[in-house]
């Protein structure tokens, strides 16, 4: 039981390593979709959220649909607060670090500017930062995953030997 439990911990850490990379890539995809909608659809970010919700799955789909719905209601709230309120709970459920979430939300500093080129530049910068971070993590991910599982197994064996 000790060996199985410690091996399970190793697998848990392995899943955390790969989960963060997958979550960063998902955020990158969302930013690419927003970029495309702003660049080619010439829509506002609020309208883009409605278009993107059709293409997304799961919690992200409902979060972006909620952003679009709340913006259509025109309750007087600004886009940034609505977007954070709707999307942040979804991001908190992902294996992301706080700096990853802040990098994703950085593009909203341009909302309210009449210049769509500024919005596009900030979207591109956020996307590039997330791509860089995911690339850095993916570069050593196989070794870290093997090490986590191996250390879990060896730790369990060590505990068994000590208890024997």
N, C-alpha and C positions, 0 to 999 in steps of 0.2 A: 504494500500500500504506500509506503514511503517513496519507493522508487517511482511508482506511477504518478503520485502527487507531484514530485519534483520534476518529472518529465513533462507533466501537464503545465507546470509553471514555465518551463523552457518553451513549450509550444505557444503559450500565451504571449510571451515576450516576442516571439517570432511573428505572431499575428499583429502585434502592435507596430512593429517595424514596417511590415508590408502595408498595413492599413493606413498609416500616415501618408505613404507615397501614393496610394490609390486616392486618398482624399484630396491631396494636393493636385493630382491630375484632374480630378473632378472639378475643383475650383477653377483650374486653368480652362477647362472646357466651357464652364459657365461664362468666364470672361471673354472667351473667343466668340461665343454666341452673342453676348452683349455688344461686342465690337462690331460684329457683322450687322446686327440690327441697327446700331447707331450709324454706321458707315453707309450701308446700302438701303436700309429702310427709311433713313432720315426721320426716325421716330425719337421721342423723348425716352429717357431711361424708364420712366414709369410704364409707357406703352410697350417698350421692349420686354419688360417682365411678363406681360400677358402673352406675348408671342413666344417667349422662351418656355413658359410653363407647359405649352403644348408639346414641346420636344423633350422635356425632362421626365424622370420617373420618380416614384416614391415620395419621400418627404420634401425633396426639392421642388417637385412639381406643385405640391399643395402650397408651399411657402411662396413661390413666385406668383401663383394664381391669387393668393391672399394679398400680396403686394399690389397687384393690378386692380383687384376689387376695392381695396381700401383707397387707392388713388382715384378710382372712378367715383367713389362716394364724396370726394372733395370735402373732407371734414375740417380742413384748415391745417392739418399736420403737414410737415414738410416731408419730402421723399426720403431723406436720410434717416429720420427717426422711424418711419414706417418700414423701410427696408431692413434696418437693424432689428426692429421688433419682430419681424416675420422670419428673417433668415437666420438670425443668431442662434435661436434654439436648435435649429437643424445642424448648424455648424458645431455647436457644443456637443452634440451627440456623436460627432465624428472624432477620430483620434488625431486631432490637430492641436498644435500648441497655440497659445494666445497670440504670438507674433504672426503665425500663419493666418489667423482670422483677421488681424488688423491689416495685414498686407492685402487681403482680399477686399476689405472695406475701404481701402485708401482711395479708390477711384471716385468715391462719392464726394470728395472734397470739391469736385468740379461741378456738381449738380447745381443748377440755378444759373450757371454761366450761359450766355447766349452762344458761345463759341463751342461748336461740336468738336472742333479739332483738339481743344484742350481735353475734353472728355475722352476722346480717342487716345490721346497721348497717355493719359493717366491709366486707362484700361490696358494699353500696351505695356506700360511699365509694371503694373501689378502682375500681368500675365507673365512677363519675362522673369520677374522675381520669383514667382511660384514655379516656373519651369526650371530655373536655376537651382532652387532649393530641392525640387523633386529629383533632378539629375544628380545632385550631390549625394542625396540620401540613397538613391538607387545604385550608385557606383560601388558602395561597400555593403550593400544590403545582403547579398548572398553569404558573405563571410559572417556578418553579424547574426543572421538567422541560424547558420550552422553552429556558431559559438553559443548562442542562447540555448539551443536544444542540447548540445553537448554538455554545457555547464550544468544544466538541469539534471541530466542523467548522472553525471559524475558527482554532483552534490548529493543526490539521493543515495548513490553507492557509498559515499563517504559517511553519511549519516548512519546507514545500515552497519558499516564497519565499526563506527564508534559505539553504537548501541550494542553490538554483538559482544 
